[in-house]
Amino acid sequence: MKVRYAVVVFGVAALLGAWGDARVSAQSPALRAAMREKLANTQSMLEAVVRSDFEGIARYAEPLSRISENEISLWQTPSDPTYSQQATLFLLSVRGLREAAEARNIDSAALEYSTLISSCIRCHTHVQNVRNVRLDLPPASPFGVPGR
């Protein structure tokens, strides 16, 4: 069971890392830095989960738990319930990881880590889809004025 979780989690984390590097970012420098830090901590946490390193799980969960609901609300413009839902799931998963580390329960830690990564994927997919929405204007007239 541990091996199966490790394979799934490793695959998802690898995809997240490759996906994050291949995309052109519309994020502010501060948000980009925060997301990079989150990615680094979640990737390091993967190794801790695979190795049943409960101290490591707790150590990497700590910086992830510092993200406040206020920060989450500042990152979205305008307020977006889907984004808020995924961010909340992220925070609940981080709490679950800390609790699993304290209880020394690797199955719970693996499940929480999987939920954490899923929330990242769903949130980034949602944000990308929202950002890719566009309005097609009617063709320009010979005078360069749209729709005339």
C-alpha positions in Angstrom: 0.0 0.0 0.0 2.8 2.4 0.9 4.5 1.8 -2.5 1.3 2.5 -4.4 0.8 5.8 -2.6 4.5 6.7 -3.2 4.2 6.0 -6.9 1.0 8.0 -7.3 2.3 10.9 -5.2 5.6 11.0 -6.9 4.0 11.1 -10.3 1.7 13.9 -9.3 4.5 15.9 -7.8 6.7 15.4 -10.9 3.8 16.6 -13.1 3.3 19.7 -10.9 6.9 20.6 -11.0 7.1 20.2 -14.8 3.8 22.0 -15.3 4.8 25.0 -13.2 8.0 25.5 -15.2 6.4 25.2 -18.6 3.7 27.8 -18.0 4.0 31.6 -18.5 3.0 33.2 -15.3 0.7 36.1 -14.8 1.5 36.2 -11.1 3.1 39.1 -9.2 6.7 38.5 -8.1 5.5 38.1 -4.5 2.9 35.5 -5.4 5.3 33.7 -7.7 7.8 33.5 -4.8 5.1 32.2 -2.4 4.0 29.5 -4.9 7.6 28.5 -5.5 8.1 28.1 -1.7 4.9 26.0 -1.5 6.1 23.8 -4.3 9.5 23.3 -2.8 7.9 22.4 0.6 5.4 20.0 -1.0 8.1 18.3 -3.0 10.3 17.9 0.1 7.3 16.6 2.0 6.9 13.8 -0.6 10.3 12.4 0.4 9.3 12.6 4.1 6.0 10.8 3.4 7.7 8.1 1.4 10.3 7.5 4.1 7.7 7.7 6.9 9.7 10.6 8.3 7.2 12.1 10.7 9.5 14.8 11.9 10.0 15.8 8.2 6.3 15.8 7.5 5.7 18.2 10.4 8.7 20.3 9.4 7.5 20.8 5.8 3.9 21.3 6.9 4.9 24.2 9.1 5.6 26.8 6.3 2.6 25.6 4.4 0.4 26.2 7.4 1.5 29.9 7.5 -0.7 30.7 4.6 -3.6 32.6 6.1 -7.1 33.0 4.9 -6.3 36.7 4.5 -3.5 35.9 2.1 -5.8 33.6 0.2 -8.4 36.3 -0.2 -5.7 38.8 -1.4 -4.5 36.4 -4.1 -7.8 36.3 -5.9 -9.3 39.2 -7.7 -12.3 39.3 -7.7 -13.5 36.9 -5.0 -13.8 33.4 -6.5 -15.6 30.7 -4.6 -13.9 27.8 -6.5 -10.5 29.2 -5.7 -11.5 29.7 -2.0 -12.8 26.1 -1.8 -9.5 24.7 -3.1 -7.4 26.9 -0.9 -9.5 25.8 2.1 -9.0 22.2 1.1 -5.2 22.9 0.9 -5.2 24.3 4.4 -7.3 21.4 5.8 -4.9 18.9 4.2 -1.9 20.7 5.7 -3.6 20.4 9.1 -4.3 16.8 8.5 -0.6 16.2 7.6 0.5 17.8 10.9 -2.0 15.6 12.8 -0.9 12.5 10.9 2.7 13.3 11.7 1.9 13.7 15.4 -0.1 10.4 15.4 2.7 8.7 13.4 0.1 7.5 11.0 1.7 7.1 7.5 -1.5 6.0 5.8 -3.3 9.1 7.0 -0.2 11.2 5.9 -0.3 9.7 2.4 -4.0 10.3 2.0 -3.6 13.9 3.2 -0.7 14.5 0.9 -2.7 13.2 -2.0 -5.5 15.5 -1.1 -3.1 18.4 -0.8 -1.7 17.8 -4.3 -5.1 17.3 -5.8 -6.2 20.7 -4.4 -3.1 22.3 -6.0 -3.9 20.7 -9.4 -7.6 21.7 -9.3 -6.8 25.2 -8.2 -4.2 25.8 -10.8 -6.4 24.3 -13.5 -9.3 26.6 -12.4 -7.1 29.7 -12.4 -5.7 28.9 -15.8 -9.2 28.3 -17.3 -10.4 31.6 -15.8 -7.4 33.4 -17.2 -7.8 31.9 -20.6 -11.4 33.2 -21.0 -11.4 35.8 -23.8 -13.8 37.9 -25.7 -13.6 37.7 -29.5 -14.4 41.0 -31.0 -16.1 41.2 -34.4 -13.7 41.6 -37.4 -12.4 45.1 -37.9 -13.8 47.3 -40.6 -11.5 48.6 -43.3 -11.2 51.8 -41.2 -9.9 49.8 -38.2 -13.0 50.2 -36.1 -14.4 46.9 -34.7 -17.8 45.8 -36.0 -18.3 48.6 -38.5 
